[in-house]
């Protein structure tokens, strides 16, 4: 299910989209960004986005999510 959700998403994901996909809170994702566990892009508007490929890389490194068992 996780891969299907990622394929439906655009190339850049919002913090809320990442939180939903991983089954984590927005605050957790923001903490991960602060800790540099996830790389992000800041848009001209000030919004933060996470590249889909970055999320997949992080998952491959072992972060747990609600729809996959590692």
N, C-alpha and C positions, 0 to 999 in steps of 0.2 A: 504494500500500500504506500509506503514512503516514496518509493521511486515513482509511482504513478502521480503522487501529489507534486513531486518536484518537476516532473515532465510537464504538468499542466501549468506550472508557474512560469513567469517570465525569467529572463536571465538574472535580474536583480530582485531580491526578496526584501521585504520590510522586516523590521524587528518583530512585529506582530505575526507575520507569516512564518518566520523561522520558529517563533515560540509555539505556534499552532502545530507545525509539522513535527517538532520534537516533543510536544506535550509538556513544555516547560513554561514558566511564567515569563512575562516581558522583562521583569527585573533580573531573572537569571541570565537571559540573553544579553542584557545590558552589562551585567557583571562580567560575563565571558568576553564581551568586547573590551571592557576596561582592562581585563587581565590579559588581553591579546590572545585569547584562546580561539577567537574568530577574527578574521580580518574584515574590515568594512570599508565602504566608500561613502564619503560625504558629498551629497549633491549640492548644487548651487543654492537650492532652496533651503539647505540646512538639514534635510532629511538624510537619515543613514540607511544604507542598503548593504546587504550581504550578497555576494555573487553566489549563484547556485553551485558553481564548481567548488567554491570555498567551503560551503556547507557539506558537500559530499566528501571533500578532503578531511574535514573535521570528523565526520562520521566514520570514515575509514580508520582514523586514529583511535577510535574507541569510545567516543561520547555516546551515551545511552539515549535512546529515544523511545517513544511509546509504541512504535509499530515494528521494531526490530529487536531481536535478542542477540546480544553479542556473547 
